[in-house]
Amino acid sequence: MGNLAKFLQSEFVRLCPVGWRCQTEQRLLAPAFDHQMGYASRVDLLLYREDGTRQLWIEFEVSRADPVANHAKFSVAHLFQPQLESDTFVSMISPRVDYGRANLAGNMITLMRKIGMQAFQMPLVPYLSATAINALNKLSQAELMTHSEIEAQRELERIFAIVEPAFTVETQRIYFASNLLEVMLNVRTWNAEINQAAHSARWGKRIISYFVFDPITHLFAPSKFCAYVALKAATTTEHSPSRVLGSGMNIDLYTSLDAHEKLFDGARAHNHLTRNLAMQLIPNAEAEHLANHFDHWLSSHKAQITLHSRGPIFLVPPEWFGKKKRL
């Protein structure tokens, strides 16, 4: 474990919220399992409620070459000792981790959910560049204490904003998107579905102010559509814990929520994207570099999108998103 991860461990312990406990390097399964399998089922940080109703298994991935290894390790553990409904796996991946490897780990979260786990992947210090993180990771613990740009309290707040549902509707828990991959997959879903007659009719034509931009595909989509994901809880049986299925947003669900759920709110959406995922708000007057992409995209969607009178406002991912790291 690098120095920055160790520092964050100690800071989380120091800042542990009232009613919670924080312990580092905690074994999740019996020692016999570790002995038989030849690897340790330890988690970087176990954050749990004192009343035993909630446990968060937190892994810090500052610069790991293969972050998906921890996802696999705890998925295998789940097969031998199923995760309790009160347990949640949380992988925090920094901008120092290669884009493709972070996305592979992010897609592994979907597989973890498919086998019945509650799991999230979220950014770690997304407001810092890969170069800055690399430099910080080489400092001593005493030196790291002097760097105010490491906002451990903000990291804790991000965890709770992401692992708790934004609201619940019938059998579906609606969460904020936990990482930029989930946001961009929502962008692509909107663009794929809006070209289908049934979905386009259901969407109708809506006034939109805020648009997420995907720099990989050069597509845009309404930010409220992109900021939420739906996880459906399957029926709990006597022998199996509650399973969490599905993910992402779709037009049918969006239109239903928009009509009936007050907590499904556009301001909450873009506040989450900027505060918790470090996306940047760019007003139209400052978005000359996006103008050609947006005009081309909008020309195909004038039947579904009416721009707000003040013009579009764009949400773009941090500069490090989509770039391979060569440090």
GUPAMAR-252457 format. One record per residue (C-alpha): x, y, z; residue in one letter. Coordinates in steps of 0.05 Angstrom, whole numbers, padded with zeros to 5 digits, always signed. Example, Ala and Ser with C-alpha at 12.3 -4.5 7.8 and 13.67 -1.06 7.14 Angstrom:
% residues 2
+00246-00090+00156A;+00273-00021+00143S;
% end
This chain:
% residues 327
+00000+00000+00000M;+00026+00069-00019G;+00036+00127+00029N;-00026+00165+00005L;-00072+00105+00019A;-00042+00096+00088K;-00052+00170+00102F;-00125+00166+00080L;-00135+00106+00126Q;-00111+00145+00186S;-00152+00206+00166E;-00216+00166+00159F;-00204+00137+00228V;-00192+00207+00256R;-00254+00235+00222L;-00300+00176+00234C;-00372+00201+00239P;-00410+00198+00304V;-00445+00131+00311G;-00394+00097+00266W;-00328+00060+00277R;-00269+00056+00230C;-00218-00001+00230Q;-00161-00012+00181T;-00137-00077+00149E;-00196-00118+00173Q;-00205-00191+00155R;-00275-00205+00128L;-00273-00281+00128L;-00247-00334+00176A;-00171-00345+00179P;-00183-00415+00152A;-00209-00386+00086F;-00146-00344+00078D;-00103-00404+00094H;-00139-00449+00044Q;-00141-00398-00012M;-00071-00370-00003G;-00093-00297-00002Y;-00120-00250+00051A;-00193-00228+00052S;-00173-00162+00085R;-00204-00095+00068V;-00165-00029+00071D;-00218+00003+00116L;-00280-00024+00149L;-00329+00031+00165L;-00388+00006+00205Y;-00446+00031+00247R;-00440+00018+00322E;-00510-00013+00322D;-00488-00064+00270G;-00538-00043+00216T;-00487-00022+00163R;-00417-00042+00141Q;-00377-00010+00085L;-00317-00049+00057W;-00272+00006+00030I;-00213-00005-00017E;-00166+00052-00037F;-00137+00045-00107E;-00086+00101-00113V;-00041+00074-00168S;-00054+00000-00172R;-00036-00033-00237A;-00095-00081-00234D;-00151-00052-00189P;-00201-00105-00212V;-00162-00156-00171A;-00196-00132-00107N;-00264-00135-00140H;-00250-00207-00159A;-00224-00224-00090K;-00286-00201-00054F;-00332-00230-00107S;-00301-00299-00094V;-00308-00287-00019A;-00382-00274-00031H;-00390-00343-00063L;-00364-00377+00000F;-00395-00330+00050Q;-00451-00288+00019P;-00448-00214+00034Q;-00501-00192+00083L;-00554-00141+00062E;-00522-00092+00110S;-00454-00099+00075D;-00430-00056+00017T;-00365-00061-00023F;-00336+00008-00042V;-00276+00015-00088S;-00246+00085-00090M;-00203+00094-00152I;-00158+00154-00163S;-00144+00190-00229P;-00074+00159-00225R;-00105+00092-00246V;-00104+00079-00321D;-00170+00096-00355Y;-00181+00028-00385G;-00165-00009-00321R;-00211+00036-00281A;-00267+00022-00331N;-00254-00053-00328L;-00261-00049-00253A;-00323-00006-00260G;-00356-00058-00305N;-00337-00111-00254M;-00382-00074-00205I;-00441-00092-00251T;-00421-00165-00248L;-00415-00162-00172M;-00486-00135-00169R;-00509-00191-00215K;-00485-00244-00165I;-00522-00209-00109G;-00472-00161-00080M;-00481-00088-00061Q;-00422-00055-00094A;-00400+00014-00117F;-00339+00043-00151Q;-00326+00117-00140M;-00271+00167-00152P;-00217+00179-00101L;-00191+00252-00098V;-00219+00266-00168P;-00203+00340-00160Y;-00128+00323-00164L;-00089+00306-00226S;-00052+00241-00237A;+00014+00279-00233T;-00004+00310-00166A;-00026+00243-00138I;+00038+00210-00161N;+00078+00263-00124A;+00037+00259-00061L;+00043+00183-00059N;+00119+00191-00051K;+00114+00236+00011L;+00119+00213+00083S;+00059+00213+00129Q;+00085+00275+00164A;+00094+00311+00098E;+00024+00291+00075L;-00006+00323+00138M;+00016+00391+00110T;-00021+00384+00044H;-00090+00415+00052S;-00110+00394-00019E;-00122+00324+00007I;-00193+00333+00033E;-00207+00270+00073A;-00272+00298+00100Q;-00296+00309+00029R;-00279+00237+00011E;-00321+00212+00069L;-00380+00256+00049E;-00375+00230-00023R;-00380+00158+00002I;-00444+00170+00040F;-00474+00210-00018A;-00463+00151-00064I;-00477+00088-00024V;-00544+00111+00003E;-00604+00115-00045P;-00625+00184-00069A;-00696+00156-00062F;-00734+00090-00070T;-00792+00075-00116V;-00828+00009-00106E;-00776-00046-00117T;-00723+00002-00145Q;-00671+00040-00108R;-00649+00102-00146I;-00577+00122-00132Y;-00533+00177-00157F;-00483+00152-00209A;-00422+00131-00171S;-00369+00143-00225N;-00358+00175-00292L;-00365+00109-00329L;-00437+00103-00304E;-00450+00175-00326V;-00423+00163-00396M;-00460+00098-00404L;-00524+00137-00389N;-00504+00187-00443V;-00498+00130-00493R;-00564+00099-00470T;-00602+00163-00481W;-00574+00171-00550N;-00589+00099-00569A;-00660+00099-00542E;-00682+00167-00568I;-00674+00140-00639N;-00726+00087-00625Q;-00797+00109-00641A;-00830+00084-00577A;-00778+00116-00532H;-00777+00181-00572S;-00853+00186-00566A;-00850+00174-00492R;-00796+00227-00484W;-00834+00278-00526G;-00800+00346-00529K;-00770+00375-00466R;-00736+00440-00447I;-00665+00424-00425I;-00612+00470-00394S;-00556+00423-00372Y;-00521+00373-00418F;-00467+00322-00402V;-00413+00316-00455F;-00378+00250-00468D;-00308+00266-00497P;-00299+00195-00522I;-00361+00192-00567T;-00373+00268-00573H;-00446+00255-00553L;-00488+00297-00506F;-00548+00280-00462A;-00591+00315-00410P;-00553+00317-00344S;-00612+00293-00301K;-00616+00230-00344F;-00541+00218-00334C;-00536+00231-00259A;-00579+00173-00233Y;-00576+00097-00236V;-00631+00048-00217A;-00617-00015-00178L;-00673-00065-00171K;-00676-00108-00109A;-00699-00179-00123A;-00742-00217-00074T;-00705-00238-00011T;-00710-00312+00007T;-00693-00349+00070E;-00629-00376+00041H;-00603-00317+00001S;-00593-00244+00017P;-00627-00189-00023S;-00598-00187-00092R;-00586-00122-00129V;-00599-00125-00204L;-00594-00078-00263G;-00563-00010-00267S;-00565+00055-00306G;-00622+00099-00329M;-00671+00089-00387N;-00723+00133-00420I;-00783+00094-00395D;-00760+00099-00323L;-00738+00172-00331Y;-00806+00195-00356T;-00842+00158-00301S;-00798+00187-00246L;-00801+00257-00277D;-00877+00255-00274A;-00886+00227-00203H;-00823+00234-00160E;-00806+00303-00130K;-00737+00279-00107L;-00718+00264-00180F;-00690+00334-00187D;-00646+00368-00239G;-00610+00413-00189A;-00592+00353-00146R;-00567+00319-00208A;-00518+00372-00232H;-00496+00387-00160N;-00478+00314-00152H;-00440+00311-00217L;-00398+00372-00200T;-00388+00361-00125R;-00380+00285-00122N;-00353+00268-00191L;-00313+00332-00203A;-00347+00348-00269M;-00338+00420-00292Q;-00396+00467-00307L;-00383+00507-00371I;-00433+00559-00394P;-00446+00565-00468N;-00408+00631-00473A;-00344+00595-00450E;-00354+00531-00490A;-00326+00549-00559E;-00288+00483-00560H;-00354+00445-00553L;-00395+00487-00602A;-00385+00446-00665N;-00397+00380-00629H;-00460+00407-00596F;-00489+00439-00658D;-00479+00375-00697H;-00511+00333-00642W;-00569+00381-00631L;-00586+00382-00705S;-00606+00309-00698S;-00648+00320-00636H;-00688+00383-00649K;-00752+00342-00646A;-00736+00321-00574Q;-00697+00380-00545I;-00716+00453-00535T;-00659+00495-00507L;-00673+00537-00447H;-00675+00612-00463S;-00610+00624-00426R;-00575+00574-00471G;-00541+00507-00456P;-00496+00494-00397I;-00447+00437-00405F;-00419+00387-00354L;-00353+00358-00376V;-00310+00307-00341P;-00244+00327-00308P;-00183+00334-00353E;-00155+00267-00331W;-00216+00228-00355F;-00204+00184-00416G;-00128+00191-00415K;-00078+00135-00407K;-00028+00147-00352K;+00046+00146-00369R;+00079+00167-00303L;
% end
